[in-house]
């Protein structure tokens, strides 16, 4: 029969063995992670900006004279021809002024005729020595003054005719009227815009560029333009980039000219303008992939065979809103963890969730 001490030792050994077996049977902690392939298309694609289709030439139309709108002759969206009337002002005042200028011209013509007749008589009297040369010269000055007044009256009449013609607002070119604010009864000032004409011709995409993307937009050799309605992508080039930011949005208006025949595009269509993809040699990673420890930067790479992670130090060249540019430490083709980098440990096995 065994002693109590022997039984106690046997019991302790059995418990220790059981604990070891339980610890060995514990399942390995496999953490699911998201990842990207460094240097893939997703990392080097260009930025994209929302825009709308606009005419290259847009004209704000306004009356050249002030007055009260008497008639609106077109509506928004109507196609017009060059010279077609769009709106008219009440011409009453201008017609009265025109009549006054016509009367002034008639008076000037009559006065000149009288002065010329008097000059003829004065010369006849001078030939008979009934008057002096000084009187003839004075009459000649009267004729000259009458001629000047006649020119003045004719110029005033031409100006009045122009003013009367300005009471009708006409289209400067063929196109589409995109805005009309000349409602009957509205009193407008000279030069106050009352309509916008989108002229026929090439179409462009109007976009707003943030200040941190100005250099990239200027350097871009071309743009890829896709329409929300669908269809094949279009190619475009930067035609205009404003030097001043919009005071409301603090972005810079830009125009992207479309290649090919773009006249069939409808004004106001929604479009997306994408910068060209970055060169494949540039390695850019999302900010969520960068692990910052004590001022140094690391990334977690995944081994294709063992699906275990390894922490690698990297040198970050620059950081912007699009991600971090890597100068060294990571290579194109590496599988880089992009989420939960602070929760991993060296050699931990992971499950890839996809990009």
C-alpha positions as CSV (number, residue, x, y, z in Angstrom):
1,X,0.0,0.0,0.0
2,X,1.3,3.5,-1.1
3,X,2.1,6.1,1.5
4,X,0.1,9.4,1.6
5,X,3.2,11.3,0.4
6,X,3.4,9.1,-2.8
7,X,-0.3,9.6,-3.5
8,X,0.1,13.4,-3.2
9,X,3.0,13.5,-5.6
10,X,1.2,11.4,-8.1
11,X,-1.9,13.7,-7.9
12,X,0.3,16.8,-8.4
13,X,2.0,15.2,-11.5
14,X,-1.4,14.3,-13.0
15,X,-2.7,17.9,-12.5
16,X,0.4,19.4,-14.1
17,X,0.1,17.1,-17.1
18,X,-3.5,18.0,-17.5
19,X,-2.7,21.7,-17.5
20,X,0.0,21.3,-20.1
21,X,-2.4,19.4,-22.3
22,X,-5.1,22.1,-21.9
23,X,-2.6,24.8,-22.8
24,X,-1.4,23.0,-25.9
25,X,-4.9,22.4,-27.1
26,X,-5.7,26.2,-27.0
27,X,-6.5,27.5,-30.5
28,X,-4.2,29.9,-32.2
29,X,-5.4,33.5,-32.4
30,X,-5.9,34.3,-36.1
31,X,-6.8,37.9,-36.7
32,X,-8.7,38.9,-39.9
33,X,-7.1,41.8,-41.6
34,X,-7.6,44.0,-44.7
35,X,-4.6,44.4,-47.0
36,X,-3.5,45.9,-50.3
37,X,-0.8,45.0,-52.7
38,X,1.8,47.7,-52.7
39,X,2.3,49.3,-56.1
40,X,-1.1,48.1,-57.3
41,X,-3.4,50.3,-59.4
42,X,-5.5,51.2,-56.4
43,X,-2.6,52.9,-54.8
44,X,-1.3,54.9,-57.8
45,X,-4.6,56.1,-59.4
46,X,-5.2,59.8,-59.8
47,X,-7.6,62.1,-58.0
48,X,-11.0,62.7,-59.4
49,X,-13.2,65.8,-59.3
50,X,-16.9,66.3,-60.0
51,X,-17.9,68.8,-62.7
52,X,-20.5,69.7,-65.2
53,X,-20.6,70.1,-68.9
54,X,-20.5,73.8,-69.9
55,X,-20.1,75.7,-73.2
56,X,-16.7,77.1,-73.9
57,X,-18.1,80.5,-74.6
58,X,-20.8,81.8,-72.2
59,X,-22.1,85.3,-72.5
60,X,-23.9,87.4,-69.9
61,X,-26.3,89.5,-72.0
62,X,-27.6,92.8,-70.8
63,X,-29.4,95.9,-72.2
64,X,-27.1,98.8,-73.1
65,X,-29.7,101.2,-71.9
66,X,-31.9,101.4,-68.8
67,X,-35.7,100.9,-68.9
68,X,-38.7,98.8,-68.0
69,X,-38.9,95.3,-69.6
70,X,-41.9,95.2,-71.9
71,X,-41.7,91.7,-73.4
72,X,-39.7,88.5,-72.8
73,X,-39.4,86.8,-76.2
74,X,-37.6,83.5,-75.3
75,X,-37.6,81.0,-72.4
76,X,-34.9,79.1,-70.6
77,X,-33.4,76.3,-72.8
78,X,-34.5,77.7,-76.1
79,X,-32.1,77.6,-79.0
80,X,-31.6,80.9,-80.7
81,X,-29.9,82.3,-83.8
82,X,-27.5,85.2,-84.0
83,X,-29.5,88.5,-84.0
84,X,-32.7,86.9,-82.7
85,X,-34.5,89.3,-80.3
86,X,-34.6,87.9,-76.7
87,X,-36.4,90.8,-74.8
88,X,-37.6,94.3,-75.3
89,X,-37.7,97.4,-73.2
90,X,-40.5,100.0,-73.3
91,X,-39.3,102.2,-76.1
92,X,-41.6,105.2,-75.4
93,X,-38.9,107.5,-74.0
94,X,-36.4,106.6,-76.7
95,X,-38.9,107.1,-79.5
96,X,-39.7,110.6,-78.1
97,X,-36.0,111.4,-77.9
98,X,-35.6,110.1,-81.5
99,X,-38.4,112.5,-82.6
100,X,-36.7,115.4,-80.9
101,X,-33.4,114.7,-82.5
102,X,-35.1,114.5,-85.9
103,X,-36.6,117.9,-85.3
104,X,-33.3,119.3,-84.3
105,X,-31.8,118.0,-87.5
106,X,-34.5,119.5,-89.6
107,X,-33.9,122.9,-87.9
108,X,-30.2,122.7,-88.4
109,X,-30.7,121.9,-92.1
110,X,-33.1,124.9,-92.5
111,X,-30.7,127.2,-90.6
112,X,-27.8,126.2,-92.8
113,X,-29.8,126.8,-96.0
114,X,-30.7,130.3,-94.8
115,X,-27.2,131.1,-93.8
116,X,-25.9,130.0,-97.2
117,X,-28.6,132.1,-99.0
118,X,-27.6,135.1,-97.0
119,X,-23.9,134.6,-97.8
120,X,-24.8,134.5,-101.5
121,X,-26.6,137.9,-101.2
122,X,-23.8,139.4,-99.2
123,X,-21.3,138.5,-101.9
124,X,-23.5,140.1,-104.6
125,X,-23.8,143.3,-102.4
126,X,-20.0,143.2,-102.0
127,X,-19.5,143.1,-105.7
128,X,-21.6,146.3,-106.0
129,X,-19.6,147.8,-103.0
130,X,-22.8,148.2,-100.9
131,X,-21.2,146.4,-97.9
132,X,-17.8,145.8,-96.6
133,X,-15.6,142.6,-96.7
134,X,-15.9,142.3,-92.9
135,X,-19.7,141.8,-93.2
136,X,-19.2,139.1,-95.8
137,X,-16.6,137.4,-93.5
138,X,-19.1,137.5,-90.6
139,X,-21.7,135.9,-92.7
140,X,-19.2,133.2,-93.8
141,X,-18.7,132.4,-90.1
142,X,-22.4,132.1,-89.7
143,X,-22.5,129.5,-92.5
144,X,-19.6,127.6,-90.8
145,X,-21.4,127.6,-87.5
146,X,-24.6,126.3,-89.2
147,X,-22.7,123.5,-90.8
148,X,-21.2,122.5,-87.5
149,X,-24.6,122.5,-85.9
150,X,-25.9,120.3,-88.7
151,X,-23.2,117.7,-88.1
152,X,-23.9,117.8,-84.4
153,X,-27.7,117.2,-85.0
154,X,-26.9,114.3,-87.3
155,X,-24.6,112.7,-84.8
156,X,-27.2,113.2,-82.0
157,X,-29.8,111.6,-84.3
158,X,-27.6,108.6,-85.0
159,X,-27.0,108.2,-81.2
160,X,-30.7,108.4,-80.5
161,X,-31.4,105.7,-83.2
162,X,-28.8,103.5,-81.5
163,X,-30.4,104.0,-78.1
164,X,-33.7,103.1,-79.6
165,X,-32.2,99.9,-81.1
166,X,-30.6,99.0,-77.8
167,X,-34.1,98.7,-76.3
168,X,-34.2,95.3,-78.0
169,X,-31.8,92.7,-76.6
170,X,-30.6,90.3,-79.3
171,X,-28.4,87.2,-79.3
172,X,-24.7,87.7,-80.1
173,X,-24.3,84.2,-81.6
174,X,-26.1,80.9,-82.2
175,X,-26.6,79.0,-79.0
176,X,-28.9,78.1,-76.1
177,X,-30.4,80.5,-73.7
178,X,-29.6,79.0,-70.3
179,X,-30.9,81.8,-68.1
180,X,-33.5,84.5,-68.6
181,X,-34.3,87.0,-65.9
182,X,-35.9,89.7,-68.0
183,X,-39.5,89.3,-66.8
184,X,-42.0,91.9,-68.1
185,X,-42.3,94.8,-65.6
186,X,-38.8,94.5,-64.4
187,X,-36.9,97.8,-64.4
188,X,-33.2,97.2,-65.3
189,X,-30.2,99.4,-65.3
190,X,-27.8,99.6,-68.2
191,X,-25.4,96.7,-68.2
192,X,-27.4,94.6,-65.7
193,X,-27.3,90.9,-66.8
194,X,-30.7,89.6,-67.7
195,X,-29.8,86.5,-69.7
196,X,-27.0,84.0,-70.3
197,X,-26.2,82.6,-73.7
198,X,-24.3,79.3,-74.1
199,X,-22.8,79.6,-77.5
200,X,-22.7,76.6,-79.9
201,X,-19.3,75.0,-80.3
202,X,-16.9,73.0,-78.1
203,X,-18.0,71.8,-74.7
204,X,-15.9,71.8,-71.6
205,X,-16.1,70.4,-68.0
206,X,-16.1,73.0,-65.2
207,X,-14.5,71.7,-62.0
208,X,-13.3,73.2,-58.7
209,X,-9.7,72.4,-57.7
210,X,-8.6,72.5,-54.0
211,X,-5.4,74.4,-53.3
212,X,-3.4,71.2,-52.4
213,X,-4.0,69.8,-55.9
214,X,-3.1,72.9,-58.0
215,X,0.4,71.6,-58.9
216,X,-0.9,68.2,-59.8
217,X,-3.6,69.6,-62.1
218,X,-1.1,72.0,-63.8
219,X,1.4,69.1,-64.4
220,X,-1.2,66.7,-65.7
221,X,-0.8,66.1,-69.4
222,X,-4.4,64.9,-69.8
223,X,-7.5,63.9,-68.0
224,X,-10.0,61.1,-68.2
225,X,-13.6,62.3,-68.3
226,X,-16.5,60.0,-67.6
227,X,-20.2,61.0,-67.8
228,X,-22.7,60.0,-65.2
229,X,-25.2,59.0,-68.0
230,X,-22.7,56.4,-69.1
231,X,-20.8,56.0,-72.4
232,X,-17.2,55.7,-73.4
233,X,-14.7,57.9,-71.4
234,X,-13.5,61.1,-73.0
235,X,-10.1,62.6,-73.0
236,X,-9.5,66.2,-71.9
237,X,-6.8,68.8,-71.3
238,X,-6.6,71.7,-68.9
239,X,-7.5,74.9,-70.8
240,X,-8.0,77.3,-67.9
241,X,-7.2,77.5,-64.2
242,X,-8.2,80.5,-62.2
243,X,-5.5,82.4,-60.3
244,X,-8.0,83.4,-57.6
245,X,-10.0,81.2,-55.3
246,X,-13.7,81.3,-55.2
247,X,-14.6,83.4,-52.1
248,X,-17.3,81.0,-51.0
249,X,-15.8,77.6,-51.6
250,X,-12.1,78.6,-51.4
251,X,-11.4,76.4,-54.4
252,X,-10.0,77.4,-57.8
253,X,-12.3,77.2,-60.9
254,X,-10.9,75.3,-63.8
255,X,-12.0,74.3,-67.3
256,X,-11.2,71.0,-69.0
257,X,-11.4,71.1,-72.8
258,X,-12.7,67.9,-74.3
259,X,-11.1,66.3,-77.3
260,X,-13.1,65.4,-80.4
261,X,-16.6,66.6,-81.3
262,X,-18.3,67.4,-78.0
263,X,-21.1,69.5,-79.4
264,X,-23.7,66.8,-78.8
265,X,-23.2,66.8,-75.1
266,X,-26.1,68.4,-73.2
267,X,-25.3,71.4,-71.0
268,X,-25.3,70.7,-67.3
269,X,-24.5,67.0,-67.6
270,X,-22.6,65.6,-64.6
271,X,-19.0,64.4,-65.3
272,X,-16.1,63.1,-63.3
273,X,-12.6,64.3,-64.2
274,X,-9.8,62.0,-63.1
275,X,-6.1,62.9,-63.2
276,X,-3.9,60.3,-64.9
277,X,-2.6,57.4,-62.8
278,X,0.7,58.0,-61.1
279,X,3.9,56.4,-62.4
280,X,4.2,52.7,-61.4
281,X,7.6,53.5,-59.7
282,X,5.9,55.6,-57.1
283,X,4.9,53.6,-54.0
284,X,2.0,55.1,-52.1
285,X,0.2,53.5,-49.1
286,X,-2.9,54.5,-47.2
287,X,-2.3,56.3,-44.0
288,X,-4.0,53.5,-42.1
289,X,-1.2,51.1,-43.1
290,X,1.5,53.1,-41.3
291,X,2.4,52.2,-37.8
292,X,4.1,55.0,-35.9
293,X,6.2,53.9,-32.9
294,X,8.4,56.3,-31.0
295,X,8.9,58.5,-34.1
296,X,9.6,55.7,-36.5
297,X,7.4,54.3,-39.1
298,X,6.6,50.6,-39.8
299,X,4.3,48.5,-41.9
300,X,3.0,44.9,-41.5
301,X,3.7,42.6,-44.4
302,X,2.0,39.3,-44.9
303,X,3.9,36.2,-46.0
304,X,2.1,34.5,-48.9
305,X,2.8,30.9,-47.7
306,X,2.5,31.1,-43.9
307,X,0.0,34.0,-43.7
308,X,2.0,35.4,-40.9
309,X,2.8,39.1,-40.4
310,X,6.2,40.7,-40.1
311,X,6.9,44.3,-39.1
312,X,9.2,46.2,-41.4
313,X,10.6,49.7,-40.9
314,X,9.9,52.1,-43.8
315,X,11.0,55.6,-44.7
316,X,8.1,58.0,-45.4
317,X,9.0,60.5,-48.1
318,X,5.8,62.6,-47.8
319,X,2.3,62.5,-46.4
320,X,-0.8,64.1,-47.8
321,X,-4.6,63.6,-47.8
322,X,-4.2,60.7,-50.3
323,X,-1.7,58.7,-48.3
324,X,2.0,58.3,-47.6
325,X,4.7,58.1,-50.2
326,X,7.3,55.4,-49.3
327,X,10.9,56.1,-50.1
328,X,12.3,52.8,-48.9
329,X,11.5,49.7,-46.8
330,X,8.5,48.4,-48.8
331,X,8.5,46.9,-52.3
332,X,6.0,46.8,-55.1
333,X,4.1,43.5,-54.7
334,X,4.2,43.3,-50.9
335,X,1.0,42.5,-49.2
336,X,0.5,45.4,-46.7
337,X,-2.0,45.3,-43.8
338,X,-4.2,48.4,-44.0
339,X,-6.4,48.1,-40.9
340,X,-5.7,47.4,-37.2
341,X,-2.0,47.7,-37.4
342,X,-1.8,48.6,-33.7
343,X,-3.4,45.3,-32.7
344,X,-0.9,42.9,-34.4
345,X,2.2,41.2,-33.1
346,X,5.3,39.8,-34.8
347,X,4.7,36.4,-36.4
348,X,0.9,36.5,-35.8
349,X,-1.2,34.5,-38.2
350,X,-3.8,36.4,-40.1
351,X,-6.8,35.9,-42.4
352,X,-6.9,38.0,-45.5
353,X,-10.2,39.8,-46.0
354,X,-9.3,41.3,-49.4
355,X,-8.6,44.8,-50.6
